């Protein structure tokens, strides 16, 4: 479905209950399963990605698991199934998933004893996995592709015979997600140690974490920081903590440069956002640790007229879509011409081409494209978000939350389809 978006007609006063973190949820679900829990955690994110994980873990007899577009589930479950003795599973996903590389993880798992076979193209899903007791030991991995490979290996380390000593080769991306994994493992009773580019996790046993609490999602919060930067008014975001496990809490400092001040309460746990006139004349940042907010930041700068240079984007090429290419194509619809430098950097000098028509933004089966471009309606009322349902991957209630904040969201009825169905 396609939505036409209009901004609030009055000063925005929004109070938003954010979704829970799918990053924390998926790690906790894998570790909970490795701990031998008989029931899944019940306070996890309610979104497509987490449902894919829950469904995959629900049936211990399933021989085929399809995780759709859930990249986290593909990486984590590949390691999980490899460590389940006697389990034979073919794991597959969407057409886009079959184009997202998994070779570095498979090679690292094979190095510690895994039996994993490619069903189709070498280096890509689907995979046929024959679970067995893994030896563990020393292994290395290219850490510049995806931190999820690293997290997948760390989480299964305690159930291998010797634990795992993992050497990270190259410059790692999304390092806060690695720290998040180690912190959640600690909550379940296993302590890993990181020294330089080596992480050691001993053989051991996970224990149930009881009432493990999943934080609100800082990635989801980033879109409200964007909205706040583009509007005046006030926004309260429930469930956010200033000192978070999540790397995307970097929004606090990043958006301070883009005119948003953050205040925090602890009882109840909440962030309060206020817009200020204090804008940096030129925004520069290395988002290697926080690539999921790259689209949010680029769109915000573009609409505020703030020239920018953003680096650390090499993981964006292999996300739900090629996010660098998608950003370039869609920002052109608001007159912004990006300069792209290889796989790592994008830049805008502040010059803008005139636009001749109302922007209709494509989303490329990527939730973050829809989430990041919807706030453009503040500056250009009536913009269209195509295939808007894609937000269900991480933030199913986004459109309802926009409405509660005063936005008008109208579904565009395709009359030709209606006639065809009559």
C-alpha positions in Angstrom: 0.0 0.0 0.0 1.1 3.6 -0.7 0.6 6.4 1.9 0.4 10.1 1.3 1.7 12.0 4.3 0.9 15.5 5.7 2.5 17.2 8.7 0.8 18.3 11.9 -1.3 21.4 11.5 -0.5 22.6 15.0 2.6 22.6 17.2 3.5 19.0 17.8 3.1 17.5 21.2 3.8 13.8 20.9 4.0 11.0 23.5 5.3 7.8 21.8 5.6 4.3 23.2 8.5 3.0 21.2 8.8 -0.6 20.0 11.2 -2.8 21.9 14.7 -3.4 20.5 14.8 -6.2 17.9 18.6 -6.3 18.2 18.4 -7.1 21.9 15.4 -9.3 21.4 17.0 -11.6 18.8 20.2 -12.0 20.8 18.2 -12.8 24.0 16.0 -15.3 22.1 19.1 -17.2 20.7 20.8 -17.3 24.1 17.6 -18.3 25.9 17.3 -21.2 23.5 21.0 -22.2 24.0 20.3 -22.1 27.8 17.8 -24.9 27.3 14.8 -22.8 28.3 11.5 -24.6 27.8 9.6 -21.4 27.0 10.5 -18.3 24.9 11.0 -14.9 26.4 7.7 -13.1 26.5 8.8 -9.4 26.5 10.5 -9.1 23.2 10.0 -6.9 20.1 6.8 -7.4 18.1 8.0 -7.1 14.5 8.7 -9.2 11.5 12.3 -9.8 12.3 11.6 -11.1 15.8 8.6 -13.2 14.7 10.9 -14.9 12.1 13.3 -15.8 15.0 10.5 -17.0 17.2 9.0 -19.1 14.4 12.3 -20.7 13.6 12.9 -21.6 17.3 9.4 -22.8 18.0 9.5 -26.2 16.1 12.6 -28.3 17.1 11.7 -30.8 14.4 11.4 -28.5 11.4 13.7 -29.5 8.6 13.2 -26.3 6.5 13.3 -22.8 8.0 12.5 -19.7 5.9 13.3 -16.5 7.6 12.2 -14.2 4.8 14.0 -10.9 4.9 15.4 -11.2 8.4 19.1 -10.8 8.1 19.8 -11.0 11.8 17.9 -14.3 12.0 19.8 -15.7 9.1 23.2 -15.1 10.7 22.3 -16.0 14.2 20.3 -19.1 13.3 23.1 -20.4 11.0 25.4 -20.6 14.0 22.7 -21.8 16.3 21.6 -24.7 14.1 25.3 -25.6 13.4 25.7 -26.2 17.2 22.5 -28.3 17.6 23.7 -31.9 17.6 21.7 -34.1 15.3 19.6 -31.3 13.8 19.5 -31.2 10.0 18.0 -27.9 8.7 17.8 -26.1 5.4 17.6 -22.4 6.1 16.4 -20.1 3.3 15.0 -16.6 2.9 13.7 -14.0 0.4 15.3 -13.4 -3.0 17.2 -10.4 -1.5 18.4 -12.7 1.3 19.9 -15.1 -1.3 22.0 -12.1 -2.5 23.3 -11.2 1.0 26.7 -12.8 1.7 27.2 -15.3 4.5 30.5 -16.9 3.4 32.7 -15.4 6.1 30.4 -16.8 8.8 30.2 -20.2 7.2 33.9 -20.5 6.8 34.5 -19.5 10.4 31.9 -22.1 11.6 33.5 -24.7 9.4 36.9 -23.9 11.0 35.5 -24.9 14.4 33.9 -28.1 13.2 30.5 -27.1 11.6 29.0 -29.1 8.7 27.4 -26.5 6.5 26.7 -26.9 2.7 25.6 -24.4 0.2 22.4 -25.4 -1.6 22.8 -22.8 -4.4 25.4 -20.2 -5.0 28.6 -20.5 -3.1 28.8 -17.9 -0.3 25.1 -17.2 -0.1 21.9 -18.7 1.3 20.2 -21.1 1.3 22.2 -23.4 3.5 21.9 -27.0 4.5 23.2 -27.4 8.1 24.0 -30.7 9.8 24.2 -29.8 13.5 26.9 -31.4 15.6 29.0 -30.8 18.7 31.4 -28.1 17.7 35.1 -28.3 18.7 35.5 -24.5 19.1 39.0 -23.2 19.6 40.9 -20.4 17.8 39.3 -18.8 14.7 39.5 -15.6 12.8 37.0 -13.6 10.8 36.9 -10.5 8.6 35.2 -8.0 10.9 34.6 -5.3 8.3 31.6 -7.0 6.7 29.0 -7.5 9.4 29.1 -7.5 13.2 26.4 -10.1 13.2 28.8 -12.8 12.0 30.9 -12.0 15.2 27.9 -12.0 17.5 26.7 -15.3 16.0 30.0 -17.0 16.8 30.2 -15.4 20.3 26.8 -16.6 21.3 27.4 -20.3 20.5 30.9 -20.2 22.0 29.9 -21.6 25.4 28.3 -24.7 23.9 31.4 -25.7 21.9 33.9 -28.1 23.5 36.7 -25.6 24.0 34.9 -22.3 23.8 36.1 -19.8 21.1 39.0 -17.4 20.9 38.0 -15.1 18.0 40.4 -12.8 16.3 38.9 -9.9 14.4 40.7 -9.1 11.2 40.5 -5.6 9.7 38.5 -2.6 11.0 35.3 -3.9 12.6 31.9 -2.3 11.8 29.1 -1.8 14.3 31.3 -2.5 17.3 28.5 -1.4 19.8 26.5 -4.5 18.7 29.4 -6.7 19.6 29.5 -5.1 23.1 25.7 -5.6 23.3 26.1 -9.3 22.6 28.7 -9.7 25.3 26.6 -7.8 27.8 23.5 -9.9 27.1 25.6 -13.1 27.4 26.8 -11.8 30.8 23.2 -11.4 31.9 22.7 -15.1 31.1 25.8 -16.1 33.1 28.7 -16.3 30.5 31.5 -13.8 30.6 33.6 -13.1 27.5 36.8 -11.1 27.5 37.9 -8.7 24.8 41.5 -7.7 24.6 42.6 -5.7 21.5 41.2 -7.5 18.4 40.7 -10.8 20.3 37.6 -12.0 22.1 37.7 -15.1 24.2 34.6 -16.9 25.4 35.1 -20.1 27.5 33.1 -23.3 27.4 30.4 -23.0 29.9 26.7 -23.0 30.5 24.0 -20.3 30.1 21.5 -19.9 32.8 18.0 -18.4 32.6 18.0 -14.7 33.0 14.6 -14.7 34.7 12.8 -11.4 33.9 15.3 -10.2 31.3 14.2 -6.8 30.2 14.4 -5.6 26.6 15.0 -1.9 26.1 13.0 0.3 23.8 14.5 0.6 20.4 17.0 3.4 19.8 16.9 2.8 16.0 13.2 3.5 16.1 13.8 6.6 18.3 16.1 8.0 15.6 13.1 8.8 13.4 11.5 10.8 16.2 14.8 12.7 16.6 14.6 13.4 12.8 11.0 14.6 13.2 11.9 16.8 16.1 14.8 18.3 14.1 12.4 19.2 11.3 9.6 20.6 13.5 9.1 22.7 16.6 7.2 21.3 19.6 7.9 18.5 22.1 8.3 14.8 21.9 8.4 12.2 24.8 9.7 8.8 24.0 8.9 6.1 26.5 11.4 3.4 27.5 14.7 5.1 26.4 17.7 5.1 28.7 20.6 7.5 28.3 23.1 4.7 29.1 22.0 2.0 26.7 23.3 -1.3 25.4 22.4 0.1 21.9 24.9 1.9 19.7 22.2 4.0 18.2 21.9 5.9 21.4 24.6 8.0 19.7 21.5 9.9 18.4 21.8 12.0 21.6 25.1 13.6 20.4 24.5 13.4 16.7 21.2 15.2 16.8 22.5 17.8 19.2 24.4 19.1 16.2 21.2 19.1 14.2 19.1 21.1 16.7 17.7 18.5 19.1 18.3 18.5 22.9 17.6 15.4 24.9 16.5 15.1 28.5 16.0 11.9 30.4 13.8 10.7 33.3 14.3 7.5 35.2 10.9 7.0 36.8 9.2 6.5 34.4 12.0 5.8 32.0 11.6 8.4 29.2 13.5 10.7 26.9 12.2 14.2 26.2 13.2 15.9 22.9 13.1 19.6 22.2 14.1 21.5 19.0 16.7 24.3 19.2 17.9 26.7 16.6 21.5 25.5 17.1 22.6 23.8 13.9 26.1 22.9 12.8 27.0 24.7 9.5 28.3 21.4 8.1 27.8 17.9 9.5 30.5 15.3 9.4 30.4 11.9 11.1 31.8 8.4 10.9 28.9 6.0 11.3 30.9 2.8 11.3 29.4 2.0 14.7 25.8 3.1 13.9 25.1 2.4 10.2 21.4 1.8 10.8 20.9 5.5 11.3 22.7 6.6 8.1 19.5 7.1 6.2 17.9 9.1 9.1 20.9 11.4 9.4 21.3 12.0 5.6 17.6 12.8 5.1 17.6 15.1 8.2 20.6 17.1 6.9 19.2 17.3 3.4 15.9 18.8 4.6 17.6 21.2 7.0 19.9 22.3 4.2 23.0 21.3 6.2 25.9 20.1 3.9 27.3 16.8 5.1 29.9 14.1 4.7 29.2 10.7 6.2 31.7 7.9 6.3 31.8 4.4 7.7 29.0 3.1 5.4 30.6 0.0 3.8 28.0 -2.3 5.4 25.1 -0.5 3.7 25.7 -2.2 0.4 24.6 -5.6 1.8 21.6 -4.5 3.8 17.9 -5.1 2.9 18.8 -3.1 -0.2 21.9 -1.3 -1.4 21.2 1.6 0.9 23.8 3.9 -0.6 22.3 3.6 -4.1 18.7 3.8 -2.7 19.5 7.0 -0.7 21.1 8.6 -3.8 18.1 7.8 -6.0 15.5 9.0 -3.5 17.2 12.2 -2.3 17.4 13.2 -5.9 13.6 13.5 -5.7 14.1 16.4 -3.3 16.8 18.0 -5.4 19.8 16.6 -3.4 22.6 15.2 -5.5 24.9 12.9 -3.5 28.5 12.4 -4.2 29.3 8.7 -3.5 32.9 7.6 -2.7 33.2 3.9 -3.2 31.4 1.8 -0.6 32.3 4.0 2.4 31.2 7.6 2.1 28.5 10.0 0.9 28.7 13.8 0.7 26.4 16.7 -0.2 27.7 20.3 -0.8 24.4 21.9 0.0 23.4 22.8 -3.6 19.9 21.7 -4.5 18.3 21.1 -7.9 14.7 22.3 -8.4 12.0 19.6 -8.2 9.2 19.5 -10.7 6.8 17.1 -9.1 5.6 15.9 -5.7 8.1 13.3 -4.5 6.9 9.7 -4.4 9.5 7.7 -2.5 10.3 4.1 -3.3 11.2 1.9 -0.3 13.1 -1.0 -2.0 11.7 -3.6 0.5 13.7 -1.7 3.1 11.9 -0.6 6.3 14.5 2.1 7.0 13.8 3.8 3.7 10.1 4.3 4.6 10.9 5.2 8.2 13.5 7.8 7.3 11.7 9.5 4.3 8.2 9.9 5.8 9.3 12.9 7.9 10.1 14.8 4.6 6.3 15.6 4.7 7.1 18.3 7.3 8.8 20.3 4.6 6.9 18.9 1.6 3.3 18.1 2.6 1.7 15.4 0.5 4.8 13.3 -0.2 4.1 9.6 -1.0 5.7 6.6 0.6 5.3 3.5 -1.6 4.9 0.0 -0.2 4.6 1.6 3.2 3.8 -1.7 4.9 7.5 -2.5 4.9 7.9 -0.8 8.3 6.5 -4.0 9.8 10.0 -5.4 9.8 11.0 -3.3 12.8 8.3 -0.7 13.7 4.8 -2.0 12.8 3.0 0.8 14.6 5.0 3.7 13.0 2.1 5.0 10.9 -0.3 5.0 13.9 2.3 6.7 16.0 2.7 9.4 13.3 -1.1 9.9 13.4 -1.1 10.2 17.2 1.6 12.9 16.8 -0.7 14.9 14.5 0.4 13.8 11.1 -2.2 12.9 8.5 -1.6 9.5 6.8 -3.9 8.7 3.8 -3.9 5.5 1.9 -3.8 5.9 -1.8 -6.4 3.7 -3.4 -5.2 2.2 -6.7 -8.5 2.3 -8.7 -7.1 0.1 -11.4 -6.5 -2.7 -9.0 -10.0 -2.2 -7.4 -11.6 -2.5 -10.9 -9.6 -5.6 -11.7 -10.8 -7.2 -8.5 -14.5 -6.5 -9.2 
